[in-house]
Amino acid sequence: MTKTLSVSLPQSQIRAMERTARNENRTMSELVRELYRRYVSDEARREFGCALRDLRADAASAPAGEMSMRRIDEEIAAARRARKRRQAQ
């Protein structure tokens, strides 16, 4: 099942996208779907990177051995819940 959307873009960007689609033997719809998949994938990687950076900062500030697996699991779960909330908005 699909739904048609209307998007406004500058003419220069539309021409560039049409060239890219033609060069890759794709439709504009396929190109836009691929762009969105990559955007979502990149966003997930950025969020994971931020969560990992925060965990490392916590671990660096805590004495060795105080960062339990339970604490790490809780942090990961919290990051996933935050991501789901943002996706739902």
Order of alpha helices (4+ residues) and beta strands (2+ residues): alpha-alpha-alpha
